[in-house]
Amino acid sequence: MSSGLRAFARLITAVSIVTAYVALHLAITAGMDLRACDRFRDAPARAAAFTAALDRYAAAGDASARAEILAGDTWFKEEAPSGASRSAVASATGDVEKGRVSLARERVAGLAAGVRRDHARLERKLRLSRAVALYWTVPAVVLLGPVLWLRRRRRSDTAEIIRVVSRFAPRHPWWRRPVFLLAGSGGYLLLAGGVTAVAKAQREGYEMPPMRFMLSLVGGCAAFGAGVLILRYTRPRSARSAARALLADGRRPVLYLRSFADDGIAAQVDDSASFVSLHSREEQFTAALGAVGPVITVGKPGEPLPRLGAARFYLPLDNWQPAVLRLMELSQLIVLRLGLGEGLWWEVQQARATQPARKLVLLAPGGLPKVMQRLDEHLPSLPMFAEVAGDDPWTGAVLTFDPEWTPRVHPVGPSPLAKPPRGALMRRGLRAVKAGWATMIIHTPAYHLARAVKDALASMGVRKRTMTWRATFATQTSLWTGFALVAALGLCAWLAGRALQLLGLG
């Protein structure tokens, strides 16, 4: 499935879900209106009985008549809509309680006409709610066809890749991921609430009573810490497997190959003075590569929980090469992080021997002479690598190839400063823009790597302008995703409550 078709499929699916939700809500509303209309069908008889009881009470002060008056008032309060009949009965009952029986009889003189008007109003409301529910149900049903077709298309496009990565996938209960996603959403809420409480205490502390200030500060810090602990526990347990990631996305994947020894440095979290990040370098980098396709990688055998970042699948230690070769063919991009392992250099040889040059992207660490020596052995035509590459031991340079396998080196690191524009006003404007931009952008190693990969892909004609944004705002995206999940659960719970009310259980 292409990126354009995937975006269209997601749009159609979102519109279908919203339309179906609104249609279901309106159908429940129509059902409640129908029930209210059916219950009010006894209103003429109830009104006649109420008037007769009021007449008996006015004539003889009968206690049973008084009980019937109170019972009629209760029925109209529970079953009648807000209107003339309900108001007249309530006012008449109040007059009876105060001994103004003659005034009460005057109030119910037009009760029968009021009941007919209220019943007609309920009928009009029922017809309108039925029509509106039908208007929303028709497009919801019509959209169901394209949604199911696109879903089938998405599954068929990735069926072979899913079969390859699912052969050795660990089995988990179906409820595992939804439960931990829900718990993680609570962690995001605690995290956001804690940050908000601490920020408010710092901003308005001089106006608060000392006890309230301390409670806000301590409570905010406690909520923040609890949110971080919950997220650290739930996020690895709610991570998608490679098969689920491919099934949800529909595009051909990005195959990310690396040494298991590099997982430690890739798991580092780079915070800033203005923002606490929850995402590791690998998470930010794979978020950037998500602009190309879903990122999958081989998981370390025996690890109790998958590392966060690329979606994991697992291969046997004694027969992993055939699966990797097949995935190289099925992937649209191969991103290979160089290291000292012999398996990595076998993968480099196989990629160069069996795949088009445009599919291979190499990530070379900086400041590791042994890796540079092996790279020179495999790429003797590599121009000025040591002079161009950065010294970051995680990634110093990105290498791509032209159709003749001539390497191109793209350094990883801060971008060179552009020449300042002429004029004092332009310089001030540029400084203001840079100051505002600096508060939004966190220049982490993953950000620099994402920008270098974006430039490298652009040199091959593949333009993915959102890569650096994806790397920068990975934490914010997850935060808003958690809020969206909580909001969706709240809307579903509210709709379920209305359905229980319709069934008489709520």
Secondary structure, 3 states (H helix, E strand, C coil): CCHHHHHHHHHHHHHHHHHHHHHHHHHHHHHHHHHHHHHHHHHHHHHHHHHHHHHHHHHHCCHHHHHHHHHHHHHHHHHCCCCHHHHHHHHHHHHHHCCCHHHHHHHCCCHHHHHHHHHHHHHHHHHHHHHHHHHHHHHHHHHHHHHHHHHHHHHHHCHHHHHHHHCCCCCCCCCHHHHHHHHHHHHHHHHHHHHHHHHHHHHHHHHCCHHHHHHHHHHHHHHHHHHHHHHHHHHHHCCCCHHHHHHHHCCCCEEEECCHHHHHHHCCCCCCCCCCCCCCHHHHHHHHHCCCCCEEEECCCCCCCCCCCCEEECCCCCCCHHHHHHHHHHCCEEEEECCCCHHHHHHHHHHHHHCCHHHEEEEECCCCHHHHHHHHHHCCCCCCHHHHCCCCCCCCEEEEECCCCCEEEEECCCCCCCCCCCCHHHHHHHHHHHHHHHHHCCCCHHHHHHHHHHHHHHHCCCCCCCHHHHHHCHHHHHHHHHHHHHHHHHHHHHHHHHHHHHCCCC
